[in-house]
Amino acid sequence: MTKLDLKEMTRPVAKDLQAFNSKLDKYLSAESDLINSVIKHIMASRGKRLRPAILFLSSRGGGYYSPKLVEAALAIELIHTATLLHDDVVDESDIRRGQETINHRWNNLVSVLMGDFLFSRAFVIMVKTGSSEVIDSISRATARVSFGELRQIEECANYDLPESDYIKIISDKTAALFATACEVGPIIKKAPAAQRKKYREFGENVGIAFQIADDLLDFVGVSRKTGKQPGSDLLQGKVTLPLIYSLSKSSKKVRAEIAGILDNGINKTGVKRVVKFVTEQGGIDYAYDIAHNYSDRAGSVLDTMKNSVYLRTLKDILEFTVSRDN
């Protein structure tokens, strides 16, 4: 599936997303040529808006919609975008979503400070929800994202990383915001704690499945669709599920060979060798299976909801998260 497919499937909440985009432009305007130029560049490639879409769909599907959710969606998406600007500096990335990164087009300082600018806007906006519990949920998720990013750096080039630690890292750095996106509707509508937990777990499982699928693109993605070169994660020393599984199933001799390639300034030839190794060891198939497992967990939560166009769309999005090619 593609971003165009996603736009079509989120048609049931098109008006919500339109209100989201309208307010986003308003909140990001500033009396600064530099800031406005950078914002214009960011908005030229708006991404999938998956978190806001899931927020609106799950809230409407469960009967928890409120106009205040637009502000919650804005805060969550701006926090997500801010982390991407910081990530691009850490990863020294040149391309994001098929266009130049801010750090490449301007410099690292602009990218970091623009990330801070988006964080500050997000926290101003979330106050407008009028819910201290929403502020608490989004703040906790932001803390989890930061922790997960730091843990990923800490485990860089650790080829003995257990699968459970990998899942915990991506739960924090990616799934945290998905979980919050699904929880804020029930929070604002003062739903029982059990309902909040159910929606939060749905988002958590969607986020984990999404990140595993994203990590798989490093091995199977096409650069013109993903916006980055295959093997980028390998070059940066990121240890993801396909590699973790493949190393765990190989002999000491092969493990030593692959680790040697990864540790000694891996090049394009080395990337091809590692990708071939992961494919032959079943790492790609295994990671797809695990992504589908988490998608199925999320689906089991949806099975408890009343049938509606929003529910059916959420099921389509679950399929999107594990079958996408960009």
C-alpha positions in Angstrom: 0.0 0.0 0.0 1.0 3.6 -0.5 0.4 7.0 1.0 -2.3 7.5 -1.6 -4.0 4.3 -0.4 -3.8 5.6 3.2 -5.4 8.9 2.2 -8.2 7.0 0.5 -8.9 4.7 3.4 -8.9 7.6 6.0 -11.7 9.3 4.1 -14.2 8.7 7.0 -12.2 11.2 9.0 -11.3 13.5 6.2 -13.0 16.5 7.8 -11.1 15.9 11.1 -7.8 15.8 9.2 -8.8 18.9 7.3 -9.4 20.7 10.6 -6.1 19.3 11.8 -4.2 20.7 8.8 -5.9 24.1 9.0 -5.0 24.5 12.6 -1.5 23.2 12.0 -0.7 26.0 9.5 -2.1 28.5 12.0 0.0 27.3 15.0 3.2 27.0 13.0 3.2 30.5 11.5 5.9 32.8 13.0 7.4 36.2 12.5 10.6 34.8 11.2 11.7 34.2 7.6 13.9 31.4 8.6 11.3 29.5 10.7 8.7 30.0 8.0 11.1 28.7 5.3 11.9 25.6 7.3 8.2 25.0 8.1 7.4 25.3 4.4 10.0 22.7 3.6 8.7 20.4 6.3 5.1 20.8 5.1 6.1 20.0 1.5 6.3 16.4 2.6 3.7 16.0 5.3 4.1 12.3 5.8 1.3 9.8 6.4 -0.4 11.6 9.3 -0.9 8.1 10.6 -1.1 9.0 14.3 -3.8 11.7 13.9 -5.7 9.4 11.5 -5.7 6.6 14.1 -6.6 9.0 16.9 -9.7 10.3 15.0 -10.8 6.8 13.8 -10.5 5.1 17.1 -12.2 7.9 19.0 -15.1 8.1 16.6 -15.3 4.3 16.4 -15.6 4.0 20.1 -17.9 7.0 20.6 -15.3 9.1 22.2 -15.0 12.0 19.7 -14.5 15.5 21.0 -13.5 18.7 19.1 -10.7 19.0 21.6 -9.1 16.0 20.0 -7.8 18.2 17.1 -5.5 19.9 19.6 -4.4 16.5 21.0 -3.6 15.3 17.5 -1.6 18.4 16.7 0.5 18.1 19.8 1.2 14.4 19.2 2.1 15.0 15.5 4.4 17.9 16.3 6.2 15.9 19.0 6.7 13.1 16.4 8.0 15.6 13.8 10.3 17.2 16.3 11.9 13.8 17.1 12.5 13.2 13.4 14.4 16.5 13.1 16.6 15.5 16.0 17.0 11.9 14.6 18.2 13.3 11.3 21.0 15.1 13.1 22.0 12.0 15.2 21.9 9.8 12.1 23.5 12.4 9.8 20.7 11.8 7.3 20.5 13.6 4.0 17.0 12.4 2.9 13.7 12.2 4.8 10.4 11.4 3.0 12.1 11.7 -0.4 13.5 15.2 0.2 16.4 16.9 1.8 16.5 16.9 5.6 16.7 20.1 7.5 20.2 19.4 8.7 21.4 18.8 5.1 19.6 21.8 3.5 20.4 24.2 6.4 22.6 22.8 9.2 22.5 20.8 12.4 21.9 23.8 14.5 18.8 24.8 12.6 17.5 21.2 12.7 17.9 20.9 16.5 16.4 24.3 17.3 13.5 23.7 14.9 12.9 20.5 16.7 12.8 22.4 20.0 10.5 25.0 18.4 8.0 22.2 17.5 8.3 20.7 21.0 7.4 24.1 22.5 4.5 24.5 20.1 3.2 21.1 21.0 3.2 21.8 24.7 1.4 25.1 24.2 -1.2 23.3 22.0 -1.9 20.4 24.4 -2.8 22.8 27.2 -5.8 23.9 25.0 -7.3 20.4 25.4 -8.3 21.6 28.9 -7.5 18.1 30.3 -4.6 17.6 32.8 -4.9 13.9 32.1 -4.3 14.4 28.4 -1.3 16.6 29.2 0.0 13.8 31.5 -0.5 11.1 28.9 1.2 13.0 26.1 4.0 14.1 28.5 4.7 10.6 29.6 4.7 9.4 26.0 7.2 12.1 25.1 9.5 10.9 28.0 9.2 7.4 26.7 10.2 8.4 23.2 13.3 10.2 24.5 14.2 7.2 26.6 13.8 4.8 23.7 15.9 6.9 21.4 18.7 7.0 24.0 18.5 3.3 24.6 18.8 2.7 20.8 22.0 4.7 20.8 23.2 2.9 23.9 22.7 -0.5 22.1 24.2 0.7 18.8 26.4 -2.1 17.3 25.4 -4.5 20.1 24.9 -7.6 18.1 24.0 -9.6 21.2 20.9 -7.5 21.8 18.0 -9.7 22.9 14.8 -9.6 21.0 13.0 -8.6 24.2 15.2 -5.5 24.6 14.6 -4.5 21.0 10.9 -4.7 21.4 11.1 -2.6 24.6 13.2 0.0 22.7 10.7 0.3 19.8 7.8 0.3 22.2 9.2 3.4 23.8 10.5 5.3 20.8 7.6 4.5 18.4 4.6 2.9 20.0 4.4 5.4 22.9 2.8 8.1 20.7 0.5 5.6 19.0 -0.7 4.5 22.4 -1.4 8.0 23.5 -3.1 8.9 20.3 -5.6 6.1 20.9 -6.0 6.9 24.6 -6.8 10.6 24.5 -10.4 10.2 23.2 -11.5 8.0 26.1 -9.6 10.3 28.5 -11.4 13.4 27.4 -14.7 11.6 27.5 -13.9 10.3 31.0 -14.3 6.7 30.0 -13.6 4.0 32.6 -10.0 3.0 33.2 -10.5 -0.4 31.6 -11.6 1.3 28.3 -8.6 3.7 28.4 -6.3 0.7 28.9 -7.9 -1.2 26.0 -7.5 1.7 23.6 -3.9 2.4 24.8 -3.0 -1.3 24.3 -4.4 -1.2 20.8 -2.2 1.8 19.9 0.8 0.2 21.5 0.5 -2.9 19.4 -0.1 -0.9 16.2 3.1 1.1 17.0 5.2 -2.0 17.5 4.0 -3.6 14.3 4.6 -0.3 12.4 8.2 0.0 13.6 9.1 -3.6 12.9 7.7 -3.1 9.3 9.7 0.2 9.1 12.9 -1.6 10.2 12.3 -4.3 7.5 12.4 -1.6 4.8 16.1 -1.3 5.4 16.4 -4.8 4.0 13.6 -5.0 1.4 12.7 -1.3 0.6 13.2 0.5 -2.6 15.0 3.9 -2.2 12.7 5.8 -4.5 9.7 4.7 -2.3 11.3 4.8 1.1 13.2 8.0 0.6 16.4 6.5 2.0 19.1 4.0 0.8 18.6 0.3 1.8 21.1 -0.6 4.4 21.0 2.8 6.1 20.3 1.3 9.5 23.1 -1.2 9.1 25.5 1.5 8.2 24.6 3.4 11.4 25.0 0.3 13.6 21.3 0.0 14.4 20.4 -3.5 15.4 16.9 -4.5 14.3 14.8 -7.6 14.5 15.7 -9.3 11.2 19.4 -9.1 12.1 18.8 -10.1 15.8 16.9 -13.2 14.7 19.4 -14.2 12.0 22.4 -13.9 14.3 20.7 -15.9 16.9 20.2 -18.8 14.5 23.7 -18.8 13.0 26.9 -20.6 14.0 29.7 -18.8 16.0 31.8 -18.7 12.8 29.1 -17.0 10.7 28.2 -14.7 13.6 31.8 -13.6 13.8 32.0 -13.1 10.1 28.9 -10.9 10.0 29.9 -9.0 13.1 33.2 -8.4 11.5 31.6 -6.9 8.4 29.4 -4.7 10.5 32.2 -3.5 12.8 34.8 -2.7 10.2 33.4 0.2 8.3 30.6 -1.6 6.4 30.3 -0.5 2.7 27.8 -1.3 0.0 29.3 -4.7 -0.7 29.1 -5.5 3.0 25.5 -4.4 3.1 24.7 -6.8 0.3 26.4 -9.6 2.1 24.5 -8.9 5.3 21.2 -8.6 3.6 21.8 -11.9 1.8 22.7 -13.5 5.2 19.5 -12.1 6.9 17.4 -13.3 4.0 18.9 -16.8 3.9 18.6 -17.2 7.7 14.9 -16.3 7.6 15.2 -13.0 9.4 13.0 -11.1 7.1 10.2 -13.7 7.2 10.5 -14.0 11.0 10.2 -10.2 11.4 7.2 -10.1 9.2 5.6 -12.8 11.3 6.3 -10.9 14.5 4.9 -7.7 13.0 1.7 -9.6 12.0 1.5 -11.0 15.6 1.4 -7.5 17.0 -1.1 -6.4 14.4 -3.3 -9.4 15.3 -3.1 -8.4 19.0 -4.3 -4.9 18.0 -7.1 -6.6 15.9 -8.3 -8.6 18.9 -9.0 -5.2 20.6 -10.9 -4.0 17.6 -13.1 -7.1 17.7 -14.6 -5.8 20.9 -15.8 -2.6 19.2 -19.1 -2.0 17.5 -19.0 -2.5 13.7 -18.8 0.8 11.9 -16.9 2.5 9.0 -14.4 3.6 11.5 -13.8 0.1 12.7 -13.4 -1.3 9.2 -11.0 1.5 8.4 -8.9 0.8 11.4 -8.7 -2.9 10.3 -7.5 -1.7 6.9 -4.8 0.5 8.6 -3.6 -2.5 10.5 -3.0 -4.2 7.2 -1.3 -1.1 5.9 1.2 -1.0 8.8 2.6 -4.4 8.0 2.3 -4.4 4.2 3.6 -1.0 3.2 6.6 -0.4 1.0 7.4 3.2 2.2 
